[in-house]
Amino acid sequence: MSDEDVFADLMASLDTPMSVVTTAAGDERAGCLIGFQAQSSITPARFVVWLSKANHTYRVAMHAEHLAVHFLTADDVDLAELFGTLSGDQVDKFARCGWRPGPSGVPVLDRCPHHVVMARHVVLDDGGDHVCLVGRLVEVAGAGRFTPLRLAAVAHLEAGHEVEERPRPPTERAES
Ligand SMILES: Cc1cc2nc3c(=O)[nH]c(=O)nc-3n(C[C@H](O)[C@H](O)[C@H](O)COP(=O)(O)O)c2cc1C
């Protein structure tokens, strides 16, 4: 077995919980399914997500003040499919689900009682294919303990963007 396969097995065994992260900049809203997420500090409370450089959500997040992280429950496979298999580059996901505007317009999904809203605090690009966004918590909402939707239940979904995709042309100059 290659190191790559062993690593993939290790990560699959962790069976990480899944979330939908949303954000907004001006009138543009974005959101995608994520598995890369964690609490990253106790005091002060911090939360961290990693966004793929391929995603519409990443591009909007770079101009946004806030991100909302919605912790999916075992009943939310359809939401995972909406946000994980389609791209805001082609469709308006927010026309297909209920939401309300939170701080600086960040969409808060009606279906998700368990969520946090965080203010973008630190962005770390270590050269990998995902960028790390650390947030200061500005809102927290929960409705008691719940059973999270886990990777194993959605691992069959085909992501809206392959991780190596980048918008082309990368600059207006390259187009001319
Ligand atoms: C099981 C699964 C896990 C995913 N995890 C992440 C993740 O941690 N971070 C991320 O940026 N994208 C992740 N994605 C990919 C995006 O959710 C997907 O490409 C989405 O369609 C991008 O939408 P957007 O272009 O509107 O941002 C995951 C997709 C799936 C199916």
The ligand as an SDF file (V2000), in Angstrom:
LIG
                    3D

 31 33  0  0  0  0  0  0  0  0999 V2000
  -17.6420   14.7380    0.8050 C   0  0  0  0  0  0  0  0  0  0  0  0
  -17.1710   16.1100    0.3700 C   0  0  0  0  0  0  0  0  0  0  0  0
  -16.3240   16.8390    1.2050 C   0  0  0  0  0  0  0  0  0  0  0  0
  -15.8670   18.1190    0.8140 C   0  0  0  0  0  0  0  0  0  0  0  0
  -15.0340   18.8360    1.6360 N   0  0  0  0  0  0  0  0  0  0  0  0
  -14.6460   20.0870    1.2710 C   0  0  0  0  0  0  0  0  0  0  0  0
  -13.8530   20.8920    2.1420 C   0  0  0  0  0  0  0  0  0  0  0  0
  -13.4900   20.5010    3.2550 O   0  0  0  0  0  0  0  0  0  0  0  0
  -13.5060   22.1440    1.7230 N   0  0  0  0  0  0  0  0  0  0  0  0
  -13.8910   22.6370    0.5120 C   0  0  0  0  0  0  0  0  0  0  0  0
  -13.5590   23.7830    0.1880 O   0  0  0  0  0  0  0  0  0  0  0  0
  -14.6310   21.8890   -0.3470 N   0  0  0  0  0  0  0  0  0  0  0  0
  -15.0180   20.6420    0.0080 C   0  0  0  0  0  0  0  0  0  0  0  0
  -15.7860   19.8900   -0.8320 N   0  0  0  0  0  0  0  0  0  0  0  0
  -16.0550   20.3800   -2.1960 C   0  0  0  0  0  0  0  0  0  0  0  0
  -17.1680   21.4120   -2.3520 C   0  0  0  0  0  0  0  0  0  0  0  0
  -18.2180   21.2480   -1.4220 O   0  0  0  0  0  0  0  0  0  0  0  0
  -17.7570   21.3280   -3.7840 C   0  0  0  0  0  0  0  0  0  0  0  0
  -16.7340   21.3570   -4.7680 O   0  0  0  0  0  0  0  0  0  0  0  0
  -18.7700   22.4220   -4.0500 C   0  0  0  0  0  0  0  0  0  0  0  0
  -19.5690   22.0390   -5.1510 O   0  0  0  0  0  0  0  0  0  0  0  0
  -18.1070   23.7700   -4.3250 C   0  0  0  0  0  0  0  0  0  0  0  0
  -19.1160   24.7420   -4.4830 O   0  0  0  0  0  0  0  0  0  0  0  0
  -18.7850   26.2510   -4.8620 P   0  0  0  0  0  0  0  0  0  0  0  0
  -17.9780   26.2490   -6.1480 O   0  0  0  0  0  0  0  0  0  0  0  0
  -20.1630   26.8710   -5.0250 O   0  0  0  0  0  0  0  0  0  0  0  0
  -18.0350   26.8480   -3.7060 O   0  0  0  0  0  0  0  0  0  0  0  0
  -16.2790   18.6490   -0.4420 C   0  0  0  0  0  0  0  0  0  0  0  0
  -17.1570   17.9200   -1.2720 C   0  0  0  0  0  0  0  0  0  0  0  0
  -17.6060   16.6630   -0.8580 C   0  0  0  0  0  0  0  0  0  0  0  0
  -18.5600   15.9040   -1.7620 C   0  0  0  0  0  0  0  0  0  0  0  0
  1  2  1  0
  2  3  1  0
  2 30  2  0
  3  4  2  0
  4  5  1  0
  4 28  1  0
  5  6  2  0
  6  7  1  0
  6 13  1  0
  7  8  2  0
  7  9  1  0
  9 10  1  0
 10 11  2  0
 10 12  1  0
 12 13  2  0
 13 14  1  0
 14 15  1  0
 14 28  1  0
 15 16  1  0
 16 17  1  0
 16 18  1  0
 18 19  1  0
 18 20  1  0
 20 21  1  0
 20 22  1  0
 22 23  1  0
 23 24  1  0
 24 25  2  0
 24 26  1  0
 24 27  1  0
 28 29  2  0
 29 30  1  0
 30 31  1  0
M  END
$$$$
